[in-house]
């Protein structure tokens, strides 16, 4: 988010503040969310007179700030949140002229926090200490905020899942231009590729390209391997399209479910796929893989990445490295982010040694760097 745009929003908000009745006392910034993602509600609490209690204050809604959807969480754009930066800049401008308080109970999205007029009803989150309104659900702690509840559950899963165990193996075909990730297509090793190629043929293909069967895999496909996959998978794709059931009409929604229809061009024919349908999901995944393979050329190489042997614990270690500048952090800083949730220092070093053995990270000069192979590991799992 550009600084010029943020400053322009601050100037617009200053104009809105000047039009409000009363003496500004508090700038309130609280989070809320909808199906599009999180947004920060800004309101101005003004003092209207010399009466007692909350009745002498009036809350003026200013606007809701949202500078992008929640996809920013996955792309690493946030935190820090530009919405919070706008709130703080506006408060600094107001404070320069008047004695205005900032009520920003949460720097990151959390809709459990009270507004300024509700602050007397709040309790402190037992984990992070921020003010929250007591939660009434019997399924969650009443005195822990939602982000802390989620984080504790995530850490518990990572702590328990020290070993890889039996997990559904996925293969990620990734196209690279130099070290830049261009696109990625995910297929289930057994449920997708194993069915399309045949189980024995899949094993033979993996052996042919030097793809280990029982460990994390990252191999570059030679041209003949790409051509082989296209030769085998393209007829399979057309066969799946030929034998699919026609999608229901737009008015024939099944059980109140909103159908996720997407247009595709397969061969020369336009096809509308219903992504609620398992058969059409197979077609969509296979089509994406074939298109990725077709675009491979001298500048665009295809790397096959497997997740077998990569545990949620490993992903928890690599995630902060993926978000860091240059994909590099000091070992002490990484340990501060991860311990004691992932055990002790010996446990962390054991996991780092495993990742270094798989060429996912490199540890040198007191720093840990995420290598290209590590950046190719999907980080979507908690």
Buried (B, 14 or more C-beta within 10 A) or exposed (E): BEEEEBEEBBEEBEEBBEEBEBEBBBBBBBBBEEEEBBBBBBBBBBBEEEEEEEEBBBBBEBBEBBBBEEEBBEEEBBEEBBBBBBBBBBBEBBBEEEEBBBBBBBBBBBBBBBBBBEBEEBEEBEBBEBBBBEBEEEEBBEBBBBBBBEBBEBBEBBBEBBEBEEBEBBBBBBBBEEEEEBEBBBBBBBBBBBBBBEEEEBBEBBEEBEBBEEEBBBBEBEEEBBEBBBEBBBEBBEEBBEEBEEBBEEEEEEEEEEBEBEEBEBEEEEBEBBEBBEBBBBBBBBBBBBBBBEEBEEEBBBBBBBBBBBBBBBBBBBBBBBBBEEBBBEBEEBBEBBEEBBBEEEBBEEBBEBBBEBEBBBBEEEBBBBBBBBBBBBBEBB
